[in-house]
Amino acid sequence: MNEAPPAVLTGRVVRPGDAAYAAARAGWNLRFEHRPQAIVFVSTTDDVVNALTWARRNAIEIRVRSGRHNLEGWSSVDDGIVIDVSDLKRVSIDPAAGTATVGAGLTQLEAVTALGAAGFAAPTGTEGSVGLAGATLGGGFGLLTRAFGMACDNLLGAEIVVMGVDGVARDLPAVVSADAHSHPDLLWALRGAGNGTYGVVTSLTYAVHPLARAVYVTARWADVADLREVFTVWQRSAPVADTRLTSQLEIHRDEILLFAVLAGGTEAQALDALRSILSVGRPHVDSIEAPWAELYAGFQIPIADEPANWMFASQFITDPLPAAAVEIIASFMSSAPTPECNYFTNAFGGAVTTSEPAGGAAFAHRGALFYAEPGAGWGVRGGDGSAEDVADDVDAAAAAARHDDSLSALCCAWVTDFGRALEPYVGGAYVNVPNAGMPEWATAYWGDGVERLGAIKSRYDPDNVFRYEQSVPLAEHTS
């Protein structure tokens, strides 16, 4: 029998000691730092195959990374290998079919921009620097969600490199296409439970939607005494509004913000759809009609202006919160430890409820009225927020100031206590905003789909190569 050829890492390989190492290993949430043995920036699917082969033969842990926004730092690992797909940027749009095939390295802003140039849109999250693949594979929602459904609902297929498939040895990677006709079970799993847990996704094919222009409405209440009425009106109106309209609330210690997008239509129609909430108090209201890609780019916040450290707790709400729960929100927000702390919501309903894709999806919270998360941000970034500038102070004295232990402890305790106080009124959790340490987290993320996800995991990754703290467990470990 011939020996297998030696495994060699290909692509752009960065190791400890290289000048680019600090920048290559840095993530977005600077609470967490890891020192991988190698970061491989792949430029082809073959690079992925080679990286997996090398890691398996050297018995090294693997993590998969795209936009670096894993909020608990689980897309990196000490002494392991990080397979980074962020250089896979290709975009191919078929206007006649209404589909787009994109590389797994696109950020959400890059995807919105490319689709917008062709007159199309697909639902994404609101943060442009987040990886499109990661957002989609965990579910994916934002300001087009009620119009077009979850990002994962629009996922028609994916190319993925797995470590177990019929006819291939368990220690050899295999490239498969998951779609409605080939490996449909894997496509189902990728629609809501696919983040780095079944393999390395290298490209994704989406259904895209014609959208020439949209209306973006913002409202600001400077008087936080309006919080109770604003929230009560919003939670009862936003999930049942015009299905073209998706809105978010962002409650801060000293102000309340509303963001809303009407997919098509006019400013007058958007304002009319928001009439009930805009009649509460005396908000400052702005509206603009423009191409969706232009609006999306316009509301991005530069990374350099964001806090260095974050913690979140994710929750879904299926019944309107009673007055007691709204009072909890008001109480916690009044004592928020930093101005960047907030309680964030995103309305569901509309296409989320009615447009589950053919073949289904692992996303388990389709019946929610809205999603919500208490979140805390603290600490100051350096430079312009780029990986290079983050690297400049990763190991320096500035990092110690940024990771102020007392403030970190205060912010983390505030989020934890906030989330626990609301537990009687909420249910489930969102895998893209993981609740670290949560008991029965798999059921919280995927509900009754956990057993099926475990069986699919056992088929395509029987040795649990793609594992991290809350990856899908193998079938025999799902009970």
N, C-alpha and C positions, 0 to 999 in steps of 0.2 A: 504494500500500500504506500502511495506517495505521501510524504509529509506535507501538511498545509504550508503555504508560503508564510514567511514571517509577517507579523502584523506591524504596520507602519502608520503613524499618524500623518494625515495630510490635511491641507487647508492651512490657515494661519494659526500656528501653535504658539501659545504664550506660556512660559514656565516661570517659577520663582527665580529671581535674579535677572530676568529680562527687564529692560527699561520700561516696557509697556505693562508689566505685571500688575502694578497697583491699580492702574486704570482698568485693566481687563477684569479684575476680580471684584471691583466695586459694584454694589447694587444701589437701587434707588432709596430704599429705607435704610438709613445709616445706623439704625439700632443694631444691625447684624453685620458681622464681618466673617468671611471664611477665607481660607488659604488652600485653594485646590492645588493638586500636583500639576495639573495642566488645564488650560482653557483652550478649547479648539473652536475657532471661528470657521465654520464650514462654509464652503461656497458651492458644493454639489452634494447630491445624495450619496455619491461614492465616498465623500469625506465622512459622512455620518456612518456608513457601513464600516469604514476603516477605523474610526474612533471606537465604535462598539466592539469590534473584533479585538482591538488592542486592549481595551479595558477588560474584556472578558478573559483574555489570555493572561493578563497580569493581575487578575482578581482585585480590580480597583472599582470603587463605587462610582456610580454615574449619576449626574444630574443633567436636566435639559433646561435650557434658558433661551428666552427670546427678548423680551423688553426689560428684564431686570426688575420687574415690579412685584415679584412674589413678596407679599407683605410680611411673611415670617422668615424670609431668607432661605426658603427651602429649595430654590433653584440653584444653589451652590452648596459646596460640601468641603470640609477640611480633608486634605490628603487624597481627594478623589479627582475625577475628571468632569469638567463642565463642557457639555456640547452646546455651543452657542450658535443659534440659527439666524442671528440678526443680519447677516450678510445676504440672506436669500430674499432678494427684493423684487423679483420679476412680477409683472402684472400683465395679464392677457384678458381682454374684455371681448365678449361676443355679444354685440348689441342685439342681433336678431334673436338669439336664444335667451337673452336676459341673464347671462351668467358671467362670472369673472373668476379666473384662476390666478391665485397670487402666491408668492413665496411666503414661507412661514416667518420671515424676518421683518415684514412690514410692521411699522407702528400703526396705531389707529389713525393718526394724522396723515401719514403717508397713504393709507388706504382711502380715506375720505377724499383726499386731494386727487388721487388718480381716478377714482370713480367719478368724482365731480366734473373732472375735465371732459369726461365722456357723457355727462348728463345723467349719471346714475348715482344711487346711494344704496347703502346697506346699513342696518342698525349696528352701531358700535357703542362702546362706552364713551364717556365725555372727555377723558384724559388722553390727549394726543400722543404722549410719550409711552403709553402702555402698549405692549405687543398685541397685535390683532389676534394672533393665533392663541395666545394664552387667554385673552378675554373670551374668545369664541368657545374654546374647549371647556371652559367652566360654566358657560351660559351666555353671558354678554348682554348687557342692557344699558340703555342711555336715553337720549332725547328723541329717538325715532322708534322706540320700542313698541308703543301702543299702535303705531301706524304699520310697522313691518314685522313685528315679533322679535323674539330673542335673536341674537347673532347666531346661536347654534341652530335655531329653527331654519335659518337660511343656508346652513352648511349642507351642500349636496354631495360632497365627496372630499377625500383627502388622500394624499400619498403619505405613507408612514412606514418607518423602518422598525420592525418588531424583532423579538428574540424567540419567537415560537410560532410556527405555522405548519400546517400539514405538509409532509414531504421534505422538510428542512430540519437539519440537526439542531438540537436545542441550543448549542453554543455558537451557532452561526446566525448573523443578522439576515433578515429577509425583507425585501421591499414589497409592500402590498398596496393596492389601491382599494380603499373602502368606499363603496357607494351603494346605491340601491340594488345593484345586481351582483356585486362582488364584495364579500365580507360585510353584508348589511348589519350583522350583529355588532361589528366593530364600529361602524358608522353611528349606530344608536348610542354606543358608549361614549364616543367622541363628542356627541352633542350634549355636553354638560358634565362629563367626568373624565375628560381626556388630557388633563394637564400633566404631561411628563410621566404618566402612569401606565400607558400601554406601549409606548415606543416614542420615536422622534418623528413628529409630523414635519414634513418638508414643504408641502404645498397644500392649499385648500381651495376648493371650488364652491362658490357662493351663488345663490340666486340674488340678483340685484334688481333695483326698482328705479324706473324713471323718476327723477325728481329734479326739476329745473331750479326751483326756488323754494324757500321756506321762510317762515316768519319766526323771529326770535324775540321773546318778550322777557324782560327782567323787571322785578319789583323789589323795592327795599323798604322795610319798616324799621325806622330808627327807634321806635318806641317798643321795647320788648314786652311791655304790658299787653300788647296785642297778641302775644304768642298763643294763648289758649284759644281765642276765637279764630285766629288765622289757621291754626293746626286743625281745629275741629271742622271748619268749612272746607279746607283743602282735602282732608282724608275722605270726606263724604262726596266731594264733587270730582276730584281729579281722576279716580279710577273709572268713572262713568261718563266722562266728558266725550266730546267729539273724538272719534277714534284716531283722527289725524293729529291730535294734541297729546303730547307727553309733557309732564311737568315734574319738577323737583323742588323740594324745600330744603334749605340749608339754614339751620338755626344756630346762631352764635351767641356768645355771652352778651353782646351789646347790639345785635341787629338780627333781623330775619330777612332772608333772601329767597326769592322765587325765581326759578328759571323755567321757561316753557318754550317749546317749539311746535309750531303747526306745520306739518308736512304738506306744503301747497296751500292754496287759499290766500287770503288777504290779511293785512293788519287788522282791519275792522272785524273780520271773522275771528281772529285769534283773541282779540280783546273781548269780544262778545262771549266767547267760550270760557273766558276767565272772569267774567263779570262778577260772579258771586264772591270770589276771594278778593278781587281787587276793590270790592266795596267795603272791606273790613279796614277800619282805621283810615290812615292817610298815607298810603304808600307812595314812594316816588317810582313812577312807571316809565319804562322806555320800551320801544318796539322798533324793529327794523325788518324789512323784507329784502332778501338778497339770495344769491346762490348758496346752497347748503354748505359747500366746501369753504366758501368765504366766511360764513357765519361761524362754522366750526373752528377754523383757524383763529378767528377773532376773539373767541372766549378762552383760548388756552392761557394758562399761567406759566411763565418761564420757570423751569425747574429751580433756578437760582433763587427765586422768590418764595419757594416752598420751604416749610420746615425740614430739618434734616432727619427727624425721627418721627415715627408714626405708630399708633396702635389703634385697632378697630375691633368692634364686635358686630357681627352681621346677624340680622334677624328678618323674618318675613311676618307680615301681619295679614290675617285673613278676615278679621272682623274689625270694624272701627274701634280704635282705642277709646275706652271710657274716660270720663273726666279724671278719675284717679290716676290713670296712666299718663294723661297729658300733664297732670300736676307733677308727676315724677320727672318728666322731661323738663318742665319749667324749673323745678328745683335744682336739678343737676346742672342745667345750663347756667343758672345764676351763680354757681360755684365753680365753673370751669376753670382749671388751673392756668390756661393760656388763652389768648384771643383766638388762636388757630383751632381750638377745640370746637367741635360742632356735632349736631345731630342732623344727619342727612337722610333724605327720603327720595324714592323714585316711584312714580305711579305705575301700576300695572293695569290689568284689564285690556280692553281692545284686542289687538292681534295676539297678545300673549295668551289670552283665553281661547281664541277661536282658530289659531293658525298653527297648531302642532303639526310638524311636517310628516309627510308620508313615511311610514316606518318608525315614527315616534322619536323620542329623545329622552336621554337620561335625566335632563333637567326636571326637577320634581316639584317646583313651586308655582305651577301655572295658575293655580286658583287664588294666589295672594292678591290682596287689594294693592299692596305696595311693599317695597323693600325699605329697610331702614338700618342705619348703623350709627351708634355713638362712636366718635373718633377723636383722638387727641393728637395734635402735632406740636412739636417743640424742638428747639435747637436751631442754629443758623448754619446754612451751608456756606462753603467758600466758593470763590470764583464765579463762573457763570453757570454752575450746575452741571457742566459736562463731566464725563468720566475722568478726563485728565485733571480737571480742577478738584474733583472729589479725591482723586489719588494724591494730590499735593499734601493733604492734611490727614490722610487716613492713619498714618503712623506718627503724627506730630502732636505737639501740645494742643493745637486747636481742636483735635479730636477729643481730648479730655474735656474741654469746655463744652463742646457740642453734646457730649454724652453725660452731662451733669447728672450724677447718680440720684441726687435728691429730687430733682425735677422729673427724671425718668420714673422714679418710684411713685411720685405723686400722680403723674399722668396715667400710668398704667393702672394704678389702683382706682382712679376715677372712672376709666373706661370699664374695668371689671365690675365695679360696684353699680355703675349705670346699667350695664347689660343685665346683671342679675336682678336689679330692681324691676326691670320690665319683663322678666321671664314669664310671669303669670299671664301676660297678655300677648305673647308672641309665639312663634313656632318655627322650627327649622333654622337653617343657616346656609350661607352662600360660600361655596368652595373657593371662589376667587377672592373672598375676604375671610380667610380661615380663622376659626375660633380655636386657637391653640389651647390644649388642655381640656377641651370640652368633652364630657362623657358622651358616649354613643354618637360621636361626631359623624360617622358614616351614614347613619340613619338620618341625622339632622340635615346632611347635605342631599342625600339621594332617596330618602324615604324607602318605599317598598322595592326600589330598584337595586338595593345593595346586593342581594343574592345573585341576581342576573349579572350585575357588573363583576362580581367575584368570579363567576363561571367564565365570563369573557376574558377576564384577566388571566385565569388559569390556562386558557387556550393560547393566548398570544404572548404571554410572558410567564411561562410555567415555573421558572426559577426566580421570579420576583426580582429581576434585574432592575427594573424601573420602580424604585421604591424610595420613599421619603417619609417624613413623620405622619402624613395623613394621605398617603397614596391609597388607591383602591386595594383592599386586601384580597389575597387569593381566596378561592371559594371555600376551602376548608377552614378559613379563619374568619368567616363572615358571621358566624352565629353569635 
